[in-house]
Amino acid sequence: MNKTLLGQYLRQLRLDKGLNQQQLADLSGVSQPHISKIEKGKEGPSDAAVLKVCQALEHEDPNQLPESFLRTIKPERVWAYCPNADCPGAKRPMVGQSDVIRPNFLEIDEGQTRWCGECREVLVCRCPNPDCRAPAMPGAFCTMCGTKYVENTSKSPTPSD
């Protein structure tokens, strides 16, 4: 079960019942700081604590969320870029003597597969460095490790003296 979604649902149930976190803590026997962690989907609270909170809110199965609730969840938005070095949408500003490619970025729903409108390449949402894999942010380089998002594969002629 996705702890973040479960936490959002339990928070909604608590608010629907007119309870604050301390009142729910008193009802469930789970401390208020643990209630807060559960609602935020944080690691830490045991499955037993989550089950006690569910029982106090009259939610039978923590592994099952109602379809009506799931339909209200909006997916997170993430940045995605075209990894194609030859994409017509990519920008190629000259930096020193190297051709750095700034890929075309688009904001998409997390988990959604989208294609570049220019070259039809599948968009990528993470750093290409396998040791990093940080979420992509607009620009030419990963903000975490400095890896180029798109490697220049074309051999452009070097300027002569």
Beta strands, then each sheet from edge to edge (+ up, - down):
strand 1: 77-81
strand 2: 94-95
strand 3: 98-99
strand 4: 105-109
sheet 1: 1+ 4-
sheet 2: 2+ 3-
end
